[in-house]
Amino acid sequence: MNKLEKKQNSYRKSIAYIYLSNILFATTALIVGLLSKNFDGYFITFSRFAVGLVIGFVQLAITKTPFQITNFKPWIGRGFFGSLAMMLYYVSISTGSPGRATFFNNTFPIFVAIIAIVFLKDKVRLPTIFGILIAFIGMYLVLSDNSSSSLIANIIGISSGFFAGIAYHFNKRVSLTEHPSVIYLGVCIVGMLMTGFSIPQAANLDLYAIIILILAGASAYFAQIALTIGVRDIPITEGSMHTFVKIPMTSLGSLIFFRDPITVGLVTGILLLFTGIFLDKIIKPKKANVHFE
């Protein structure tokens, strides 16, 4: 196999892993929706992190990787805001619908950009500003499409996207010094502490519920692994565009399994959100002409 063939093969594998992650993320959201009939989003979140904790420590043991934290502040920041975002996402699913909750959760790139501009003093580009405005218009259309989902569920969903945006910045910092599994375990540990008050709901568990909860936790864990592998060898913008497919996937699954309608507002909102998020990445800044004397 020559160099070009290896590159093409690597590209195909990357795309396959990304779509596998999309399927697993969508499956997790639908399982959470199914579990919401008997458990609230807090207990589902606790169970998901408990399963992730076990899998994470098993992986560290198998690979003989020590549980070692080099830079505690960004590690705990990633753990707190990441677990808070996930908890709110699952609560939004349990009080609303998987499709809409996934839409609002995936607005996090907007908040990543806003935080970078306001707090980190990143350079402001017109495509970024227009992209943010277009994305917010998409969010407004979904909020005002007269869906049966409650306003509270929508607000919780948007909040999950906001806190995921904060977690992204912490993740960027902590990934420079910590092992990926150690970072993930930080989210699990903090998340279990935050949702530990829901443990009494375990009294309602039966064998079926236990199996489904384990499936939800394992699906979320391996979705993260597949995504990490998938985006490693392809451009960030292209990889991000492919990961966005999980929103219509989840919406379609929500229609099939829960009879949640796919409204014109939701479809239009998804298209505008997609356009807004990637406008800044598609339109590259012009390079200044450099003259050498």
SEDO-85556 format. One record per residue (C-alpha): residue number from 0; x, y, z. Coordinates in pm, 1 decimal. Layout:
   num         c1         c2         c3
   NUM          X          Y          Z
...
% end
This chain:
   num         c1         c2         c3
     0        0.0        0.0        0.0
     1      149.0      333.7     -110.2
     2      136.6      662.6       79.0
     3     -173.7      792.9     -102.1
     4     -365.9      470.0      -42.7
     5     -273.2      478.5      327.4
     6     -395.6      837.6      351.5
     7     -725.3      750.9      179.6
     8     -770.9      447.0      401.5
     9     -703.4      656.9      713.8
    10     -957.4      915.2      593.9
    11    -1226.9      651.2      538.0
    12    -1164.7      503.7      883.6
    13    -1187.6      849.0     1041.9
    14    -1523.5      917.0      878.1
    15    -1647.6      571.0      980.7
    16    -1549.8      632.7     1345.2
    17    -1718.9      973.8     1345.9
    18    -2045.1      828.3     1216.6
    19    -2018.1      543.2     1463.2
    20    -1991.3      806.5     1737.2
    21    -2295.5      985.7     1592.6
    22    -2497.6      664.6     1605.6
    23    -2384.6      592.1     1961.6
    24    -2456.4      948.0     2080.8
    25    -2801.5      937.9     1921.1
    26    -2862.9      593.1     2072.1
    27    -2764.2      722.4     2415.9
    28    -3007.4     1014.8     2387.2
    29    -3291.5      781.8     2284.7
    30    -3212.3      539.2     2569.7
    31    -3223.3      832.2     2812.5
    32    -3562.6      924.8     2668.5
    33    -3680.1      567.3     2724.2
    34    -3551.4      560.5     3082.8
    35    -3721.6      892.3     3159.5
    36    -4051.5      709.8     3202.1
    37    -3925.8      565.3     3533.1
    38    -3627.0      778.2     3639.6
    39    -3545.6     1147.5     3628.8
    40    -3249.3     1296.3     3445.0
    41    -3041.9     1323.2     3763.1
    42    -3046.3      951.0     3839.9
    43    -2984.1      864.0     3474.9
    44    -2684.9     1099.2     3481.2
    45    -2556.6      940.7     3803.8
    46    -2588.0      592.1     3652.5
    47    -2419.1      698.6     3329.4
    48    -2120.4      837.2     3521.6
    49    -2105.6      530.7     3747.3
    50    -2078.0      304.3     3442.7
    51    -1820.1      539.1     3289.7
    52    -1618.9      536.5     3611.6
    53    -1595.6      156.9     3609.5
    54    -1505.9      139.0     3239.4
    55    -1249.9      418.4     3277.7
    56    -1065.5      259.2     3568.5
    57    -1072.1      -80.3     3395.3
    58     -915.7       81.1     3089.3
    59     -644.6      243.3     3302.7
    60     -574.0      -91.7     3469.7
    61     -553.1     -279.6     3138.3
    62     -321.4      -19.4     2983.5
    63     -125.6       14.8     3310.9
    64     -181.9      390.4     3310.9
    65     -164.1      559.8     3653.1
    66     -447.9      780.0     3771.7
    67     -233.3     1090.2     3796.3
    68     -339.9     1457.6     3785.5
    69      -72.0     1707.8     3688.1
    70     -276.8     2027.6     3665.3
    71     -566.3     2011.0     3911.2
    72     -752.1     2338.2     3841.9
    73     -835.4     2280.5     3473.6
    74     -901.1     1911.5     3551.0
    75    -1161.3     1996.9     3814.6
    76    -1298.8     2277.1     3594.8
    77    -1347.2     2033.2     3308.1
    78    -1504.6     1785.9     3549.2
    79    -1746.5     2037.2     3700.7
    80    -1869.9     2214.0     3387.0
    81    -1862.5     1897.7     3173.6
    82    -2069.5     1699.2     3421.0
    83    -2306.8     1993.8     3475.1
    84    -2361.4     2021.7     3099.4
    85    -2427.5     1647.9     3070.8
    86    -2665.9     1650.3     3368.3
    87    -2868.1     1938.2     3220.7
    88    -2871.4     1764.6     2880.7
    89    -3020.9     1448.6     3029.1
    90    -3269.3     1648.6     3237.6
    91    -3371.5     1833.7     2919.6
    92    -3430.9     1499.5     2747.3
    93    -3637.6     1366.3     3037.1
    94    -3853.2     1681.1     3054.3
    95    -3869.9     1746.0     2680.5
    96    -3756.3     1531.1     2388.9
    97    -3425.1     1376.9     2275.2
    98    -3422.9     1562.7     1943.4
    99    -3472.9     1913.6     2078.8
   100    -3244.2     1853.4     2377.1
   101    -2968.1     1736.3     2141.9
   102    -3019.9     2044.6     1924.6
   103    -2983.2     2284.0     2218.4
   104    -2691.1     2090.5     2368.3
   105    -2504.9     2120.8     2039.3
   106    -2527.7     2499.3     2042.8
   107    -2211.4     2492.0     2257.4
   108    -1979.3     2615.2     1975.7
   109    -2167.3     2946.7     1984.0
   110    -2086.3     2988.4     2351.7
   111    -1727.8     2873.7     2292.8
   112    -1691.2     3164.2     2048.2
   113    -1862.3     3418.4     2275.9
   114    -1650.1     3317.6     2576.4
   115    -1333.9     3338.7     2365.0
   116    -1424.2     3689.5     2247.1
   117    -1551.2     3834.9     2576.2
   118    -1322.3     3672.5     2832.0
   119    -1017.2     3550.3     2638.8
   120     -998.0     3858.1     2414.5
   121     -981.2     3659.1     2091.0
   122     -972.9     3859.6     1769.7
   123    -1322.5     3952.3     1650.1
   124    -1397.5     3866.5     1285.4
   125    -1713.1     3964.7     1097.6
   126    -1785.8     3602.8      993.5
   127    -1777.5     3508.4     1364.0
   128    -2029.4     3780.2     1456.2
   129    -2259.1     3697.7     1162.9
   130    -2228.8     3327.6     1244.8
   131    -2331.2     3384.5     1606.2
   132    -2631.5     3595.3     1497.9
   133    -2743.6     3336.3     1241.2
   134    -2709.9     3057.2     1498.7
   135    -2917.1     3253.1     1752.8
   136    -3187.4     3305.2     1490.2
   137    -3192.1     2926.5     1444.4
   138    -3229.2     2880.4     1819.9
   139    -3514.3     3133.1     1827.8
   140    -3700.1     2949.5     1550.2
   141    -3678.4     2622.2     1743.5
   142    -3792.0     2793.6     2063.2
   143    -4094.4     2947.8     1890.3
   144    -4209.0     2653.3     1674.9
   145    -4506.7     2570.9     1903.0
   146    -4370.1     2228.6     1988.9
   147    -4512.5     2035.7     2283.2
   148    -4175.2     2065.9     2460.0
   149    -4196.4     2297.8     2761.7
   150    -4014.0     2628.2     2793.9
   151    -3832.6     2493.8     3101.1
   152    -3700.7     2194.3     2903.9
   153    -3578.0     2429.9     2631.1
   154    -3404.8     2661.4     2879.1
   155    -3237.6     2363.9     3048.3
   156    -3123.9     2238.8     2707.1
   157    -2971.2     2575.9     2616.1
   158    -2803.0     2587.1     2957.8
   159    -2642.1     2249.6     2882.6
   160    -2496.5     2399.9     2565.2
   161    -2370.7     2704.3     2755.9
   162    -2191.1     2500.7     3021.3
   163    -2056.2     2263.2     2755.4
   164    -1900.6     2570.6     2593.7
   165    -1722.5     2655.8     2919.3
   166    -1614.2     2291.5     2958.6
   167    -1463.8     2303.5     2608.8
   168    -1217.6     2574.3     2712.7
   169    -1116.6     2381.4     3025.1
   170    -1081.2     2065.6     2816.2
   171     -849.4     2244.9     2577.2
   172     -621.7     2338.2     2868.0
   173     -632.5     2010.5     3057.7
   174     -571.1     1800.3     2745.2
   175     -220.6     1947.0     2727.6
   176     -112.8     1773.9     3050.1
   177     -356.9     1494.0     3138.3
   178     -434.8     1149.6     2997.5
   179     -774.2     1141.1     2815.9
   180     -910.2      868.7     3044.8
   181     -806.5     1065.4     3353.9
   182     -991.0     1369.8     3215.6
   183    -1300.8     1159.3     3149.9
   184    -1285.9     1010.1     3499.7
   185    -1279.9     1362.1     3644.0
   186    -1614.4     1430.7     3476.0
   187    -1751.9     1101.3     3610.6
   188    -1633.6     1163.6     3967.2
   189    -1766.5     1519.8     3987.3
   190    -2087.6     1419.9     3809.1
   191    -2158.7     1141.5     4058.7
   192    -2103.1     1382.5     4348.8
   193    -2340.1     1635.4     4192.1
   194    -2618.7     1382.4     4131.1
   195    -2566.5     1159.0     4434.5
   196    -2888.3     1289.1     4589.9
   197    -3080.0     1081.7     4331.9
   198    -2948.6      746.1     4463.3
   199    -3278.0      660.7     4646.0
   200    -3433.6      606.9     4302.1
   201    -3222.9      289.7     4281.7
   202    -3502.4      125.2     4483.0
   203    -3707.6      125.0     4159.4
   204    -3444.5      -67.6     3963.0
   205    -3519.3     -404.0     3809.2
   206    -3305.2     -622.3     3583.3
   207    -3438.1     -457.6     3266.7
   208    -3365.5     -105.5     3395.6
   209    -3015.7     -205.9     3509.1
   210    -2933.4     -346.0     3164.4
   211    -3065.5      -33.9     2990.0
   212    -2873.2      198.2     3223.3
   213    -2551.9        4.3     3162.0
   214    -2615.1       24.4     2786.9
   215    -2663.6      402.0     2813.1
   216    -2338.6      446.5     3006.3
   217    -2139.0      216.7     2777.7
   218    -2285.1      375.1     2463.6
   219    -2186.8      723.9     2582.7
   220    -1836.9      606.5     2678.1
   221    -1761.5      435.8     2346.3
   222    -1915.4      726.8     2155.1
   223    -1648.9      948.4     2311.8
   224    -1375.8      700.2     2221.2
   225    -1495.8      670.0     1860.1
   226    -1516.2     1047.9     1825.9
   227    -1163.4     1092.4     1963.5
   228    -1027.2      844.0     1709.3
   229    -1235.8      987.0     1426.4
   230    -1132.4     1351.6     1448.7
   231     -765.0     1273.5     1503.7
   232     -659.3     1243.0     1137.6
   233     -891.9     1481.3      951.8
   234     -928.6     1862.8      950.4
   235    -1115.6     2001.9     1252.5
   236    -1379.1     2184.5     1044.9
   237    -1464.6     1880.4      837.1
   238    -1477.4     1656.0     1141.6
   239    -1705.1     1901.1     1323.4
   240    -1944.1     1912.4     1029.2
   241    -1976.2     1534.4     1028.7
   242    -2038.2     1522.3     1404.7
   243    -2327.9     1765.2     1359.1
   244    -2520.9     1486.1     1183.6
   245    -2612.1     1340.0     1524.4
   246    -2876.2     1613.4     1565.4
   247    -3099.3     1503.4     1273.0
   248    -3020.3     1139.8     1361.8
   249    -3154.3     1191.3     1713.4
   250    -3453.5     1390.5     1585.4
   251    -3544.0     1110.8     1344.8
   252    -3508.9      848.9     1618.4
   253    -3722.1     1063.8     1848.0
   254    -3992.2     1075.5     1579.6
   255    -3984.6      696.8     1528.9
   256    -3974.7      587.4     1893.3
   257    -4147.5      871.4     2078.2
   258    -4366.9     1031.7     1809.8
   259    -4196.3     1365.1     1867.0
   260    -4274.9     1581.0     1561.4
   261    -4004.5     1716.4     1332.5
   262    -4134.3     2068.8     1281.0
   263    -4044.6     2319.4     1010.8
   264    -3898.1     2538.1     1285.1
   265    -3670.4     2255.1     1403.6
   266    -3544.0     2175.9     1052.3
   267    -3486.2     2543.7      972.0
   268    -3323.1     2596.2     1310.1
   269    -3083.4     2305.1     1251.8
   270    -2982.8     2446.3      911.6
   271    -2928.6     2797.0     1051.9
   272    -2738.7     2665.8     1353.5
   273    -2516.1     2460.9     1121.4
   274    -2455.7     2763.8      897.4
   275    -2385.9     2994.0     1190.2
   276    -2147.1     2758.7     1368.1
   277    -1935.4     2684.2     1062.6
   278    -1948.6     3022.5      886.2
   279    -1639.5     3144.9     1069.0
   280    -1451.3     2822.6      997.7
   281    -1542.4     2813.9      628.4
   282    -1453.0     3178.7      557.5
   283    -1080.0     3199.4      617.4
   284     -908.8     3530.4      700.7
   285     -714.2     3684.8      415.3
   286     -340.9     3656.4      448.7
   287     -155.3     3984.7      440.6
   288       92.4     4033.5      159.2
   289      448.3     4010.8      287.0
   290      724.4     4195.1      105.5
   291     1088.6     4117.2      163.7
   292     1346.5     4386.5       98.2
% end
